[in-house]
Amino acid sequence: MTTSSDAADPIAARMRALLVRAPTALGFVDAGHLTVVSEQFNHLFGHGDDTDLCTQAVRAILVSDLAHTSLNERLGAAFAAGRPLDEEIECVRKDGSRFWGRLQATPVHWDMPTGEALWIIEDITAARQLRMQPTWTAKHDVLTELANRREFERRLAEHVGSRRHEPVSVLWVDVDQFRSVINQMGAEVANHFLYGLGQMLVTKVRATDPVARMEDDHFAVLLPDCDQHYAEIVAEKMRSAIAGYRLRWGLHRTRVKACVGVVQLQPSLETVDAVLGAATLACAEAKAAGGDSVRVFVSTGGFEQLAG
């Protein structure tokens, strides 16, 4: 039902609906206190209909005075540098139980970095426990949380030389001029960009297709049961998605383009190194042609171009 006050102030009505219905724990913090919090924020910290975190001190959701002081220092330093804060912090619920949360905090107004801030917190306890397991760290890249090179090569080795008749393809993705992002914006912004880029690449393939960070700004994708024709389509989708990807990190804005090399496994490529070499060679040909394009390795020694 729409009330007269909602009709008079539609922005306030939308804000109230967002705070009640959004499945995200978000809150506004000012002068060390939670000024407004969403329903999900209350639930995350064990509050409900009878109690509310609104107006309470931020210290109430942190494990200690030391953690509170340290977090304030990091927030101040990040905001003053024009950067959000995105890190994992240990939190405490109303009943005293603890959990690990991913805190994403940003000033409401960047020209007032010491003023009100927006906090978004996600419970990542299970994901953090998984990352702490030796089996996870042995197979994943810590920065992007994608498969690492060792795991990717192990998965690829299962297909190289296989007598199964299903086609298998590999993509090699190389971000164009990524060094300039690091030089202009610093390693922290570049790392967040790589993380976001990696997560975006995962959305362009099937859930069972391994995506790996191989080194620096180089990624690889394994496409089982996928021939060269369909691999080209996936590669072009990735190239286009990267060209359209924007990183907004505080006051920082950046975008890049990329080249993609495509190879379908074939008898002449007898080893994992040979397959990856063919994919990187195709990618290098795309870079030599000006970047932002796709090239396909063919066994005759030439390259097929897919317009970028």
N, C-alpha and C positions, 0 to 999 in steps of 0.2 A: 504494500500500500504506500502511495506517495503522500507524504505529509506536506503541510503548507511551508514548513521550514525547508524541506527538501526542494520544493519548487522555487523558493526564494534563493537558495544557495546550492545549485546543482553540483558544484565542485565539492562542497562539504559532503553531500550525499554520496557522491562517487567514492570519496575517501573512506567514509564509513563502511560502504559495501566492500571495498577492497580490504580493509582491516578485518572484517568479519569472514569473508568468503575465500580470500586468497590462501592457497595451500603453502604459504611461505611464512616463515617466522621473521617478521620485520618489525623494527621499532625505531623511534627517534630518540636521540640522546642529546641532552643539553645540560651544560654545567654539572656533569657527573651524574645526572639523573635520567631515568627513562620517562620521557614526557608523554609519548603515545606508543602503544604496542598493538600488534595484531592479535587476533584470537589464537592463531597458531603459535605465536611467540609465547603467550601465556601457557599454552598446553605443553610446549617443549620444555618449559621449566617447572612443570608440575602444578601450575595454577589453573583455576577454572572459574566456575560461577561465583564462588565465595571469596576468592582472593584475586588480586590483580597486581601485576608488576608496574602498572602505570603510576608514576610519581616516586617509585622506589629508586634508591641509589644503585648505580651500576655494580657497585661492590657486592650487592646481594646475589649476583649470578656468577661471581668469580670465586675461585677457590681460596684466595688469600690476599692480604694487604699487599704483599710483594708482587703478586701477579697483577693486581689492579694498578699499582704504581708503574710497573714495567709496561703494561699495555698502554697506559696513558702516554708514556714517553714515546712509544713506537707510533701511536696514532698522531701525536703532535709532529713528529719528524716527517712522517709520510705526507700528511696534509700540507705542511709547510713547503714540501718539495713538489706539490702538485700531483701527488700520487694517492690512490686509494690504499687502504690496508686490506690485504687478503692473506690470511694466515690461519693456522689451527691453534685454538686455545682450549684450555681445560675449563669446563663450566660446572656449576653445581645447581641442582634442582632444589625445590622447596623442601623435599624430604631429606636432603643432605647427600643424595646419590650424585655421582659425577659422570660426566660424559665429555667427549671431545667434539667441539663444534668448529666448523669452518666459518670464520667471521669475515664478511665483506663489508667494509665501512667506508663511507665517503661523505664529505661535507654536503649539506643541502645547497649551500652557495659557496663556490670555489673562491670567491673574493672575500669570504669570511671563514677562513680555515679553522678558526677557534670557536666558531659558532655551532649551531645545531648540526648534527650528523645523522645520517641514515645507516642503521645496522641491519644486515641480513645474516642470520645464523642458520646453519644446516648441521644436523647431527651426523657426524661422519665416523662415529665410534667403530662400527663394523668394518668400514672401508679401511680405517687406520689399522685395525687389528690384522686385516688381511695383508696390508702392505708390510707389516712388521714380520711376517713369516718369511723364513729363508727361501722357501720355494717361490714366493712372489718376487722378491728382490732379485733372484737369479734369472728371472725371465722377463722382467719389465724395466723400462727406462724410468728412472725416478722422476725426472722433470715432467714428462708428458703422460706418464702412466700407460703408455703403449708398450707393445712388445719391444724387447731390445734386439740388437743385431744377432746375438747368439741364438735366441729363441726363434727368430725369423729364419735363420739359416738352417736350424734343426727342422723346422716345419717344411721348408722348401726341399730339404734333402729327402723327405719322404716321397716326393714326387719325381725328382730327377732320376732318370733311368728306370722309372717304373714301367712295367709292361701293361698297366691299365690303359685303356684307350680313351679315357676322358681327357679333353684338352685342359691345360693349365697355363695360366699367364701370370706375368709379374710386371708390376709398374714400379718405376723409380722416379720419385718426385724430388726436384731440386728447386728450392726457393731462389728466385732471381735477386741478386744484389742485397742479400740479407745483411751483409756486413755493414751496409750503410745505416740500417735500423739500429744496430748495436752502437755504431759510432755516434749517431745523432741522439739516441734516447737512452742508451745505457743498457747494461746486461739485464737488469731487473725487468724492464719493459719488454725486452727481447724474449726473455724466458716466458713471460705471460703470453706473448704473441705465439710462441711455439706451442705452448700448452693448448691455447684456443684453436690454433690451426690443426693440431693433431686430433682434437675432439671433433672438429668439423669434418675431417677426412673420414673418420669412422662412420659418420652418418651417410656417406656416399656409397657405401658398400654393404653387402649382406653381413648379418651379425656374425657369421662363421668365417668371414674373410679376415685373416690377420693383417693388421696395419702396424708397422714398426717404425720407430725412429732409429735410423741406422747410424747416423753421426751428424753432429752439428745441425744444419738445416736440411738434411736429407732424410726422406721417408721412403718406405717401400711397402707395397701391397701385394699379397699373394691371393690369386683368384683361381681356386680350383673349379673344375668343370666350367671353364670359361675360355672360349677360343679368342683368336686375335681380333675378330670383328667386334665382339662385345667388350673386349678389353679396351679397345679404342674408344668405345662409347663411354665407358667408365672413366678413362683417362681424360677425355674432353670435359666430362662433368666436373672432375676434380680441378682441372686447369681453370675452368670458368668460375667455380666456387671460390678458389683461392684469389682470383682477380677481383671478385666481388666482396671478399672478406675485409671487414674493417675492425681494427682494434681501437677501442676507446678505453684508455687507461688513465683516469683522472683528467688532467689537462693535455695528455698526450694523445695524438691521433696518428695512425699510420696504416699503410696498405702496401701490399707487394703483389708480384706476379710470380709465376713458376713455370718450369718446363717439366714435361713428363715423358719418360722413355717407356716403351711397351715392348715386351717380348713374349712370344708363346714358346713354351718348352718344346724342344725338338731333338732328334737323335744326335745332331752335331754338337749340341751343348751338353756335354757329358758330366759336368760337375756343377756344384752350386756356384763356385767362382765364375765359371763360364757363363752361367745364366745371368748372374748379377753384372758381370762385365758387359754382356750384350745390352742389358737394360740401361746401364750407365752410359754406354757408348751412344745409344739412341738419344738419351737425355742430353749428352754433350753436343750432339749434332743439332738438337733443338736450340741450345744456348748459342751455338756458333751462328745460327740463322737469325739471331736477334732476340731470342727468348719468348716467353709467353706462348708456347706452342707445344705440340705433341709430335713425337717421331716414333716410328715403329721399326724395330730391327727385323731385317729379313735375311735369310740364310745366304742369299747371293752376294752379300757384302754391301748392299745398298741400304737405303732408308726410305720408308714411306712417310709422307707428310700428312698430318691431319691439321687442317688450318686452325690457327689460334686467333 
